[in-house]
Amino acid sequence: MNNNQERRGNYPMPEEDMYKLSSINKVMKKERRLDELDRLYEVSQQKKVWKNVVFACGLVNLVLFSFALVGYLKDVQ
């Protein structure tokens, strides 16, 4: 961020605070500055990708665990 005479009344939101927002879509609807909208959109996309990756990893872990359990039960019998 360039600190040379910021003319805005409120400074741009740090990215750490953007990631902590629970309702980023509400903030995007209120925001009019294009540079901030771009940053908010990027953060929302990254949050979606992170959630999808975590969900996919959890699903893969469940499938692998079930395969291990089925293999163990077949070996025991």
Backbone hydrogen bonds in HBPLUS format (Angstrom, degrees):
<---DONOR---> <-ACCEPTOR-->    atom                        ^
c    i                          cat <-CA-CA->   ^        H-A-AA   ^      H-
h    n   atom  resd res      DA  || num        DHA   H-A  angle D-A-AA Bond
n    s   type  num  typ     dist DA aas  dist angle  dist       angle   num
A0017-ASP N   A0014-PRO O   3.11 MM   3  5.49 125.2  2.43 104.9 117.2     1
A0018-MET N   A0014-PRO O   3.15 MM   4  6.54 145.2  2.28 142.3 152.7     2
A0019-TYR N   A0015-GLU O   3.02 MM   4  6.30 154.2  2.09 153.7 158.0     3
A0020-LYS N   A0017-ASP O   3.23 MM   3  5.11 131.4  2.48  91.8 104.7     4
A0021-LEU N   A0018-MET O   3.27 MM   3  5.40 154.5  2.34 101.9 109.3     5
A0028-MET N   A0024-ILE O   2.97 MM   4  6.22 149.1  2.07 143.7 152.8     6
A0029-LYS N   A0025-ASN O   3.01 MM   4  6.26 145.4  2.13 143.0 151.1     7
A0030-LYS N   A0026-LYS O   3.28 MM   4  6.55 143.9  2.42 139.6 148.1     8
A0031-GLU N   A0027-VAL O   3.02 MM   4  6.14 139.7  2.18 144.9 155.8     9
A0037-LEU N   A0033-ARG O   2.95 MM   4  6.20 154.9  2.02 149.1 157.2    10
A0038-ASP N   A0034-LEU O   2.94 MM   4  6.11 154.9  2.01 146.2 152.0    11
A0039-ARG N   A0035-ASP O   3.17 MM   4  6.42 157.5  2.23 140.8 146.4    12
A0040-LEU N   A0036-GLU O   2.84 MM   4  6.07 162.5  1.87 153.4 158.5    13
A0041-TYR N   A0037-LEU O   2.84 MM   4  5.95 157.7  1.89 147.7 154.0    14
A0042-GLU N   A0038-ASP O   2.98 MM   4  6.17 157.1  2.03 146.1 152.1    15
A0043-VAL N   A0039-ARG O   2.98 MM   4  6.23 157.9  2.03 148.4 154.2    16
A0044-SER N   A0040-LEU O   2.92 MM   4  6.15 158.0  1.97 148.2 154.4    17
A0045-GLN N   A0041-TYR O   2.96 MM   4  6.19 154.3  2.03 147.9 154.6    18
A0046-GLN N   A0042-GLU O   2.96 MM   4  6.19 156.7  2.01 147.5 153.9    19
A0047-LYS N   A0043-VAL O   2.93 MM   4  6.17 151.2  2.02 147.6 155.3    20
A0048-LYS N   A0044-SER O   3.06 MM   4  6.29 152.8  2.13 142.7 149.6    21
A0049-VAL N   A0045-GLN O   2.96 MM   4  6.22 162.0  1.99 151.1 155.8    22
A0050-TRP N   A0046-GLN O   2.93 MM   4  6.07 158.0  1.98 144.0 150.4    23
A0051-LYS N   A0047-LYS O   2.98 MM   4  6.19 160.5  2.02 146.6 151.5    24
A0052-ASN N   A0048-LYS O   2.95 MM   4  6.18 160.5  1.99 150.7 156.1    25
A0053-VAL N   A0049-VAL O   2.90 MM   4  6.09 158.4  1.95 152.1 157.8    26
A0054-VAL N   A0050-TRP O   2.96 MM   4  6.15 164.5  1.99 152.0 156.1    27
A0055-PHE N   A0051-LYS O   2.96 MM   4  6.09 158.9  2.00 146.9 153.0    28
A0056-ALA N   A0052-ASN O   2.91 MM   4  6.07 159.9  1.95 146.6 152.3    29
A0057-CYS N   A0053-VAL O   2.90 MM   4  6.09 160.0  1.94 151.2 156.6    30
A0058-GLY N   A0054-VAL O   2.97 MM   4  6.15 157.4  2.02 146.2 152.5    31
A0059-LEU N   A0055-PHE O   2.93 MM   4  6.16 154.8  2.00 147.9 155.0    32
A0060-VAL N   A0056-ALA O   2.91 MM   4  6.15 159.7  1.95 150.4 155.5    33
A0061-ASN N   A0057-CYS O   2.93 MM   4  6.13 157.0  1.99 146.4 152.9    34
A0062-LEU N   A0058-GLY O   2.97 MM   4  6.23 152.7  2.05 145.3 152.5    35
A0063-VAL N   A0059-LEU O   3.00 MM   4  6.28 158.1  2.05 149.8 155.5    36
A0064-LEU N   A0060-VAL O   2.92 MM   4  6.14 167.7  1.93 154.4 157.8    37
A0065-PHE N   A0061-ASN O   2.85 MM   4  5.95 155.7  1.91 145.4 152.8    38
A0066-SER N   A0062-LEU O   2.91 MM   4  6.07 154.6  1.97 144.5 151.3    39
A0067-PHE N   A0063-VAL O   2.95 MM   4  6.24 155.3  2.01 150.1 156.7    40
A0068-ALA N   A0064-LEU O   2.96 MM   4  6.19 157.2  2.02 146.5 152.6    41
A0069-LEU N   A0065-PHE O   2.88 MM   4  6.11 152.4  1.96 146.3 154.2    42
A0070-VAL N   A0066-SER O   2.88 MM   4  6.08 162.0  1.91 150.6 155.1    43
A0071-GLY N   A0067-PHE O   2.91 MM   4  6.07 161.4  1.95 148.3 153.8    44
A0072-TYR N   A0068-ALA O   2.92 MM   4  6.05 151.4  2.00 142.1 150.1    45
A0073-LEU N   A0069-LEU O   2.92 MM   4  6.13 161.6  1.95 150.4 155.1    46
A0074-LYS N   A0070-VAL O   3.00 MM   4  6.19 152.3  2.08 148.2 155.2    47
A0075-ASP N   A0071-GLY O   3.09 MM   4  6.19 147.9  2.19 138.9 147.3    48
A0076-VAL N   A0072-TYR O   2.99 MM   4  6.23 145.3  2.12 147.3 156.6    49
A0077-GLN N   A0073-LEU O   3.29 MM   4  6.44 153.5  2.37 140.7 146.1    50
